[in-house]
Amino acid sequence: MSYKVNKFSEETYGNILFFKLLNLNWLIIICIIVLGFVGVASLYSAAGGDFEPWAKNHLVRLIIGIFLMIILAFLPFNIFFKFSVISFFLGIFALILVKFIGTGDVQRWISISGFNFQPSEFMKLALILTLAKYFDYISRTQLDNLITYLIPVFLIFIPGFLVISQPDLGTGLSVILLGFAILFYVGISMKFVILSFLLFTSSVPLIWNQLYDYQKNRILVFLNPEMDSLGSGYQIIQSKIAIGSGGIFGKGFLLGSQSRLNYLPEKHTDFIFTLISEELGFLGSISIILIFCILVFSIMKISFKVNSLFSKIVAFGVGFLIFLYLSLNIGMVCGLLPVVGAPLPLISYGGTSLLTVLIGVGIVLNINIHDKITY
């Protein structure tokens, strides 16, 4: 693909860089910056009023990630189209490699020169790009044919099962859910929906038998946290106490008793929304959720107004990915979902998930810019 600015744009703005700068979606960028600095403040509070180690590292990663996001927005759009399949195979290679050289209590990270990254997070973006490229080649008239969906289902389940086998059930299921959400967006046949539902329900006993004991226990504790109140149910019970104690207006910044007294495990990662709810209360929590909703809505809006199917799917996939992060995390800390280890995007401590979101948003900003250019 080659791009050229139309005559009106050249005469008005003078050069394509300035044209792209003006056409950035600033609402999305503002939401990203606000949520990122909410994360810095929350991690500062989680450390008891200290920038070390979490808040400082998160701020550095945030600044680097935002610069990367802007750079990606200005790159030629065809780069993402050309390298989508390559990114998928690199992701699969990394998921296989992590089983041999992975670090951590469970091998989910690869460490290179002191830098740790989690391949399963980047795999989500690679899956979005690859499915978008596949359906861009498929005629819409073929979408009612079940055979059309065999390849994308294969592409979804390979990384899904590799991640689940690490073991990381929550992330693996989110990869699969993300892939199937894209299939529904494309316009999947009802025959495939019914067939998938029947296959899933019939395989539930098999899936249950393949789960590790701690995974089964998480599901059982989700149904009844009090069955192991000092063990697996401790996190969710303390989380509910902290959220409820925040009330309408919260206890105040740096004044959360549950987090200050270390009753709340993982308060800087998966359970950071609990800390926010305790300190800022219902109004503060709702405000943050509202900003996330504006961000997701703005991205989804782009997916419905751009021209190419590839661009539509990529924008939808990134928007749904952020929504998935948000709903899993908040559902988990409120006791509406099992504890699966889902970070709160842009706020939880974790470099890989932060960069994954910022790279995805950078691609969406690129899509929004180039849709305004005649090519």
N, C-alpha and C positions, 0 to 999 in steps of 0.2 A: 504494500500500500504506500502511496505517496500523497502528501498533503500539501495544499496551497491555501493561503488565506484569500478570501474573495476580495474583489476590487474595493468594495466599501470599507472593509476592515483595514486594508493596507493604507488607504487614503486617510482614514480616521485615526488610527493608532500609530502608524508609521513603521512599526516592526512587530513581528509575531510574538516576541517575548512579552512585550507590554500588553499585547492583546490577550495572551494567556493569563497574565497576572490579573487583569481586570475581570476575567471570566472564571477565576477561582470561586468555589462556593465557600464564601467566608462564614456563613452560618455553621457549616460543618467544622471548619477550622476553629471557630470560637468555642464550639461545644467540646472539641478535643482538648483545647488548652484549659478550659475551665475544669473538666473532669480530671485531667492530668494533675492540675495543682490541688484539686480536692484530694487526690491520691497522696501527694507530697505532704499535705497537712495531716491527713489521717495516719500516715506512717510516722510522722513526727510525734503525734499523740500516742501511737502504739508503742513507741520506744520510750515513753515517759517524759516527753519534752526534749528529745535529743535528735539531732539530724543524723547521727551515726547509729546503725549502719544503713537503715532502710530508706529513710527520706532522702539522704544525699545520693545514694545510688539510683533511686527512682528518678530524681530530678535530672541527673546526668543522662540516664537512658531516655527520659522524656524529651530532652532538648535534642539529643542525637536523632531520636525517632521522628520528631517533627521536621527536622531538616531533611531527613531521608524521605519523608512523606511529600514534602514540597518538591524535592528533586524528581521523584517518581511522577508527580503531576505534570512536569514539563517535558518528560521524555517522549519520543515518538511512540504513538499508541501501538503500532504494529509489533513492537518489541514483546509486549505481553502475549500477543497472539502467537508469535513465532516460537517463543520459549515455554509455552504452557505445558506441552507434553514432556519436554525435557525436565521441567520442574517436578512433574509427577514421578518420573523415573528416579530422579535424584532423591525425592522424598522417600520412595520405596527402599532405595539403597540405604538411606540413613536409618530407616526403621529396622532394617535387617542388621545393619552395622551396630546399632545400639544394643542388640542382644548379645554382642560379643565384647564390646569395649565400653558399654554404658556404665555410668557412675550413679551413685546414690544407693539408698537402701533397696529400692527397686530400680532396675536399670532402665531409666527413662530419659537420661541426659547424656549428651556427648560433650566431653571437655577437651577443648583445643586451646593451648597456651593460656590456661586460666579462665577462658571464656566458656561458660556452660550454655548449651541450648537444647531445647526439647524438640526433636524432629516431628513429634505428633502434632504440635501446634502449627508449624509451617506446612505440614501435610494438608491441613484444611484449606489453605489458600491454593495449593497446587491442585487439589481436587476440584475446587471451584473453577479454576482456569481451564483445566482439562475437560470437564463436562461442558463448559461453555463452548470450547472449540469443537467438541464432538457434535453437539446439537446445531452449531452454526453450519456444519457440513450436511446435516440431515434435513431433507425437505419436510416442511410441515405436513405434507400429505402422507408421510410415513409414520407419523406419531401414533396412529391407531394400530400399528402393527407391533405385536408383542416382541417380535424378533429385534426390533429397533432398540429395545431396552436391555437386551442381554449384555451388551458391551458396557454401558454405563453402570449396571448393577454389579458387574464384575469389577469395574474400576472403583466402586464404592466399598465393596466388601473386602477387597485385598488389604487396603490400609486399615480398615476397620478391625479386621481380625488380627492383624499384626500388632496394633496398639493394644487390643484387649489381651493379647498373649504376653504383654510385658511384665506383669499384668497391670492394666489401667482401664478398667471397665467403663468408668465415666467418660473419659476422653474418647475411647473407642466407639461407644454408643453415640456420642455427639458427632463424630465423623460420619457415621452411618445416617444419623438423623439429618445432618446437613445435606448429604447427597440426595436423600429421598425428598427433601424439601425442594431442591432444585428440579427434580423430576416432576413434582406436582406443579411447580411454577411454569415449566415448559408446556404442560398440558397433557399429563399422562392419561392414558386410556383407563376407563373404569374397570375394564377386564383385568388390567394389571393390578389395580388397587385391590380388587376382590381376591385375586390370586395371592398377592403378597400378604393380605390379612390372614387368609386361611393357612398359608405356610408358617407365618409367625406364631399363630395361636397353637398350631399342632406341634411346633418345635419348643414350646415353653418348657415342658418337662426335661427335654434334652439340654436346653440352655442352663436350666437350674442345676442339673447334675454336673455341668462343666465348670460351674463357678467355684472359686476358692472359698474356704470356710469363712474368712473375714468378709468376703463380698456377700455371702448369704446372711451373715450376721448383721451387716449394715441394713439390708432390706428388712429383716425381722425387727431390728431396733427402730427403723423408720416407722413401722406399723405400731410399735409399742416401745417408746424410748425408756420407760420405767423398768423394763425387763432387765436392763443392765445399766442402771443409773450411774454407777461408778466406773463403768468401762466404756463400751461403744456408745452408750446413750448419753454420756457425760457432756459431750460437745453441744449436742442439740438442746439439752435441757438448760445448760448455762447460756446458750445463745438466746433462747426464748425469754429467760429471766432478764438478760441485759436489754433486749429489745423492748420488753414490756416496761422495764424500769425507766426508760427514757421519757415516757409520757408524751405529751404534745410538743413541748418546747425543748426537751432534753435536759441533761444535767449540766451542760456547758462544756466547752472545749477544754480538754485535759482533765476533766473532772469525772470521767466514767469509772465507777467503783469496780465493776466486773473486770474491766481491762486493767485498771491500775493495780488491783490485787491479784492479777494473773489467774483469775478464775476461768478466763476465756482462752482456750487453746487456739493456736493458729490465727491470732487476731490481726496479724500483718499480711496474711495471704487470703485463704478461703473465707475467713470469718470477719473480714474487715468491715463489711456492711453492718454487722452487729455492733461494732465499736462506734460507727457513725450514727446508728440509730440510738444508741445509749446517750451519746454526747449531744447530738443535734435534735433528737426527738422525732416525732412523726412528721412535723413540718419540714425539717431538714432532709429526712429520708425521701419524702415525696418530691421535694425540689430536685434532688439528685436523679431520681427515677424520671422526672419530667424532662430533664436535660438529655438523658439517654433516649427518651421517646422522640424528642426533637431530632436528635442525631440519626436515629434509625429511620424516622419518617423522611428526613431530607435525603438519605441515601436511597431509600425505596422509591421516592419520587423521581430520582434520576433514572432508576431502572425502568420506569414506565414511560419516560419521555424520549429516551435515546432511540436511535434508528436500528442499529444492527442487533441481531439476536445474541451475538457474543457479548456485546456491551450490556445488554439487558440482564443476561444471566449472571455476569460477573458482579454487577452492581447489586442485584438481588441477593446473591450468595454472600457478599460482604455484609450487607444489611442484616440478613438473617443470622449470620455468624455472631454479630454483636448482640442481637436479640437473644440468641441461644445462650451465650455467655451470661447475659444479664438475668434471664429467667431461671437458668439452672442455679446460679449463685444465690439469688434472693429466695428462690423456692427452697433451696437446701438450708439456709440459715434460719428460715422461718418454720422449718419442719414440714413443709409441703412436699418435699422430695427427699429421697435418701441422700446421705452425705457421699458425694461422688468426687469431690476435689475439683470444683470449677472456680476459677478466679473471677473476680469482678473486673471487667475490662477497664484499662487505663488507671485503675485505682489500687488494685491488689499488687503486692510486691511480687515481681517476676518479670524478668527481661524478655523471655521468649514470647509470652502472651501479649505483652505490650507492643513489641515490634511487629508481631503478626497483625494486630489490629491496625497499627499505623501504616504498615505497608499496604494492607487491604484498602484503607481509606485513601491512600495516595493513588492507587490504581483507579478508584472511583472518581477522584478529582480529575485525573487524566481523562477518563471517559467523558466527564461533563464538559471539559474544555474542548476536546476534539470533536464532540458532537456539534459544536458551534462553528466548526471549520469545514469548508466545502472540500470534499476529496472524492 
